[in-house]
Amino acid sequence: MAPPSPVQPPNPKRSWAGRLLVVSTARAMPSPGGKPLRLLQPIAPLGAGPVWLQVRGVKVVAGVRWVKVLLPVRPNGSQAWVRASVMVFRPVDLRVVIDVGDRRLHLYRCMRRLRSFPVAVGEPGTPTPLGKFAVAEVIPTGNREAFLGPIVMPLTAFSNVLNECAGGNGRVAIHGTSKPELIGQAVRHGCIRMRDADIQRPTRLVRGGTPVEIRN
């Protein structure tokens, strides 16, 4: 994986992730006068690691480069513009595809499928949301016996039917499980569960900003 580059601007023909370096205002338009939508923090709220955002577009306005980023907020798919100068960037060649119907997670590098794993998905009343998202954080729990397993990967996705779940705000995550017998089923509240041994394999490669597509 290429290291972050403070000087190489993101090329819109490739997939990129940007690490936020300072507190920054996300705006509706690529302009200092654009409507402020959200104040972005450089420290991730759940795992306290660096914030990496998926880059969705690039535009130069009055000589200033701006990037459109996917935000980990409701509604799903929310995007905003930030100055490129407050970020460092890295190209992203990996992507995650989750087939809800087949209940499998596929890991791709460019167009080549690297691995495929069985998963559990949301039950019909609380389905896993469909769409194009990104990994927001990669959080080791430090506990192989934990209910969520040894690793949790919160996504930029939120449940479409739950505003609160287990004390959280309805955020959807890929995580391990203390109940491996449920893998391959449609259960619980919409997160994607993997066997503990399986989830440790993609997280050797996946980082914040990695694209995630969830489809039927």
N, C-alpha and C positions, 0 to 999 in steps of 0.2 A: 504494500500500500504506500502510495506517495505521501511524503510528509506535508503538513500544511504549508502553504506558500503565502506570505504577505504581499508579494509583488505580482504574482501571476493572476490576472483577473479571470473570473469564471467565463468560460466559453459556453454560450447557450446551446451549442450542439452536443455538449456532454452533460452528464449528471454531476452535480457538485453539491457539497455541503460546506457551510460557512460557520466558523466558530466565532461567537460574539465575544468581543474583548472588553467592552465597557457597557455600562447602562446606556441604552439607546431608545429613541422613540421610533416606533413603527408607524408609518403613515399610509394613508389611503392612496396617495399619489407620489411619484418619485420627484419630490420637490420639498424644500424647506417649509413652504407654505401649505403642503398637503395636510389634510385633516389628521391629527394624531389619533391613532387607534388604540395603542397599547404601549406601556413602558416595558421594555424587555430587559431582563436581568442576565448578566453573564454567568451566573451560578444556577445550575438546575435545581428546581424546587424539591424534588423527591430524593435524589441521590447526592446532591451537593457537588456534582461534577461540573465540567464545562458544558455550556450550552452550544450544541451543534444544530443548525437549522438547514433544512433542505432548500436549495436554491431553485426557484421556479421560473426566473426570468432575469434579464439584465437590460438596463437602459442607461444611456448617458444623456444627461440633461444639463445644459449650460456648462459643459465641461466636467460635470460631476457624475461619477459612476454610481448607480443605484442597483440594488438587487432585490428582487421579489422573493420573499421567503414564506414557507408554509408554517403557520403558527400552531402551537399545541393548545388551542383554545376552541371553545364552541363558537359558532356552529362548525361542524366538520368541514374541512377544506378552506378555512379562513386563511387569507394571505395578506401581506402588507409589504411595504417598501422600506428598506433601511439603506443608509450609505454603505457602500462597499468598503470604505476606509476604516470602519469600526469592526471589521471582520478579517480573519484569515481563512483561506479556502483550501479544500482538497478535492480532487476528482473522486467520484464514487462509481465503481464498476460493478458492485454487488447490488442485488435487489432480492426482496423476499416476496413470494407470491403465495397466498393462502387460498386454497380452494375449499370453500365452506361445504359444498355439496359432497366432495370426495373426502373431506376432513383430513387434508394433508397440507403441509407446509413445504414449499419448494424454495431452494436457495439457488440463485442464478448468478453467474458472472458474465456480463454482457448477455449474449443469447444462449450460452451453454449452461445447462442445468448441472449443478454440482452435487446436490444431495436432495433427498426427499424424506420427510418424516411424517408419521401419523400424529394427529392432534385431536383435541376435543374443542368444540366450538359452542357458541351460545345456543340455548334451547329456543324453541319457536316463540315463546312469549317474551324472551329477552335476547333477541338474535345478535350475533356478531355483525356490526355495521359493515356495509360494503363500500368500497371506494378506494381512492389512492391516497395513502398516508405516508408517514415516515416514522422511523424509530426516533423517539425523543431522548431516551436515556438507556444506558445499559448498567443495571445495578446488581452487583453481587450481594446476596443476602447474608453470606457467611454461615449459612445453616442449611445443610443438606436435608434436614428433617423438617424444614419450614413448610407451612401449608402452600406457599407459593414457590417452593423449590429453591435451588441454589442461586438462580438468576431471574431477575424481572426486567423486562424491556417494555416500559410504557411507550405507547404510540401517540401520535397526534390525533388519534381517533377517540371519540366518546360514544357511549351508548345513545341510541336514538330514543330509548324508552325510559332509561333510569338516570335520574339526576344525582343519585346517591347510592353507593354500594359499599358495604363493609367499612363504613366510615370515610370512604373516598368520594370523589365527585363524579363517578361514572366513567372515569378514564379506562380505556381498553388497553390491555397489555398482553404481550406474549410472556408466559412464565412457566416454570416447572410445576410440579404437583406432588402432594403427599398421597394422592389417590390415583395411581397409575392405571388402575382397573377401568377408569372412566375414559381413557384415551380411545379415540375413534367414535365417541358418542357426541350428541348434542345436549349439553348439560350447562347448568348454572347461568351466569349473567352476561355472557358475551365475550369474555376474554378467551384467548387461545392458549390452551394448556398443552405442554409437551412433557414427555418423560424426562426426568432429571438428567439422565445420561445423554439424551438427545439434545436438550437445549444448550448444553455446554459446547457442542460442536459448532453451530452457526455463530455463537457469540465469540468465538476465536477470531472471526472475520468481521462481523457486523458491528457498526459503530453508529453513534447518533447521526441523523441525517440520511441513513440508508432508506431508499424507497421501499414501501410496503404496499402491495396491491392485494386487497381482499375481494374475492369474487365468488360467484356461485359456480 
